[in-house]
């Protein structure tokens, strides 16, 4: 197993990269547009879900009635 030894330049570069990443993770992002999009898509998703459930119930009912006779 080889050991990797970093020189001063590598240590400084690593520290700078870590500090930059830590600073970027603390930045505030505006999530209002995303929340608005999800809120607007809710009624359409509910309508599609209701339609799919309706079709499933109709198919099950048809199969039940067909098997009864």
N, C-alpha and C positions, 0 to 999 in steps of 0.2 A: 504494500500500500504506500503510495507516494504522499508525502506531506507537501502541501502548498503553503509557501511562506510569502506573505504580502510585504512589499516594501512600504515605505512611508507614503509614496504616491498612491498605491492601491488602498491603503487605509484611509487616506484623505478622501479619495473618490468614493469609497464605500460609505463613509460617514456622511458625505454631502448628499449622496443618493438617498440614504435613509432619512435624513432630515427633510429633504425635498418631498419625499413620499409622505412623511408624517404631516407636513404642512398642508399638502394638497388634500389629505383626508379630512382636514378640519374645515375646509372651505364650505361655505353655505351655498346650497343649490336651491333654486326656485322650483318647487314641485307642483305649483298651482296649475300649470297647463296639463300636466299628466293626470292630476286628480280630476280636473274638469273633463278630460277626454273619457276617463273611466266612468264618470258619473253620467255623461251623455250616452254612453254605450249601454248602460244598464237596462233601460226599457226595451231596446231592440233585442238584447240577449234574452230577456224574460219572455218576449213575444215568440221568439224562435223556440225557446225551451218548451213553452206551452203548446206550440204547434206539434213539436216532435212527440211530446207525451200524449197528445190527442190522437195522433196517428197510431202510436203503440197500443193505446186502449182500444181503438177501433179494430185493429188487427186481432188483438186477443179476443175481443167480443165476437168477431166474425168466426174465428176458429172454434170458440166455445159453442156458438149456436150451430155451426156445421157439424160438430162432433155429437151434438145432442140428438140429431135426427138420423 
